[in-house]
Each structure stands twice: as C-alpha cells, then as structure tokens.
C-alpha cells in the first residue's frame, strides 16, 4: 500500500473558529491552534495520488495554503454545506487536468450535490463551469482511487447516513453520532483514527468529547486525532493536558505520516 501523508486542512465546525461576532476566550485566542477552518483533510500517497475528504467553504483557501496543484478525487462524507460548498472551485483542476473531478459518496449526498450545483449538470453548459463525475459507493465493500483501496464506512449524523473512510491503517470519521456494530467492525486494526469531538456537552448529531474518547478506547488505535471542534470544547492548550497519551487535538496544518 505504501505510505500516506495526511494534512488537516481544517478542523473546525460548520461556522469555523473563531465564530463571527463571538468574543469568548477561544474565539479571542491568539494561539494559532485555536484558529480552525471548516473540516477537511488532504491525503497524499507516496505514489503521487492526491485526494481530499470533503470540500467546504474554505476549499479554495485551503488548496492555495498547501499548494495543491493536482487533485485526483474528493471523498465526500455528506452534503451539508460546510462539507460541499467549495465544490465549484474544482473547475481549476478541471482546467489544469483536462478531466472531470471524481467525487465519491453515498446516493443521498450525490443527489444533493446535483441539486446544489444544478448549473453544472445542465444540458447547455456555460463555458468554465465545474465538471463532476459522481460515483456512488454506498453499497461497495471497497473502491479504488488509482492505487489506493478505500473502505467506505457508514456512520449516522443524527438520522442522516453519511460516509467515513478507511485507507489501510488510517480511518477518518467526522460528524458522527452513532456507528452500528457491523460498520464499527470495519475499523478493526486501524492504527490512526481521526474522529469528531464537537464539545463536552451532549449534542444530538455529533460525538461529544466523551463519546469520541469511548470510541477510541473501543477501537484502540495507536494514535487518534480529534477534529470538527467547536469553540465550546475549550482552549487547545488546556485540552491537551486532559487527553490520554494516544489522543491529540488536530489543528489546521497538522501533518502526519501513516
């Protein structure tokens, strides 16, 4: 399989951190680790394959920040706007690579993408519109992006089925609240696990910090990273002291090799 380089492009919630108009200690923090764009990650293989998980409203900025000149595919977790609203900007890659952007997700997300970007699917296309190839993987045990074999894992975002993804010994879960026993079994043997942890207080559609830590304790990866973090979780410097040794708060720009 080879090695993967994972870069956290964004680790914040739907509004990012800081929030507009909020002056709490987290939103006012000068610590760069407390500045969070919308959640997304970049995956690069040692054979040159490049993909992202999700494409939110900060997508253009994230691609420029990390000099991503080529993109082979986008794995979409679900169609909420903080995860897909940057898809219009794939037209730059359409032009550079002279091909449609491959976008993988479940059926419900792909239907919503077609609605949200209806202009890209019209019979009469205006020049310069984004070009998508939508690929439904919800019933697939595995699928491939070039040499990378990917296992889709269904998790529940309240009542919405969404996709998590596993590549070899790395798995990425965001916006989850529950995971069935059958789908959780697909995480067996994962050594590097990324999982959402919105806040400490109960939330109807996202893991709390306690719930994320419980999942980590059950899966027992070598190292875990928390993402999709809100300002309500607290300051990074304080939280890092509370976490087990095998759990870290992800932050924008963090790069790991797996």
Secondary structure, 3 states (H helix, E strand, C coil): CCCEEEEEEECECCCCECCCCCCCCCCCCCCHHHCECECEEEEEECCCCEEEECCCCCHHHHHHHCCCCCCCEEECCCCCHHHHCCHHHHHHHHHHHCCCEEEEECHHHHHHHHHHCHHHHCCCCCCCCCCEEEEECCCCCCEEECCEEEEEEEEEECCEEEEEEEECCEEECCCCCECCHHHHHHHCCCCEEEEECCCCCCCCCCCCHHHHHHHHHHHCCCEEEEECECHHHCCHHHHHHHCCCCEEECCCCCEEEC
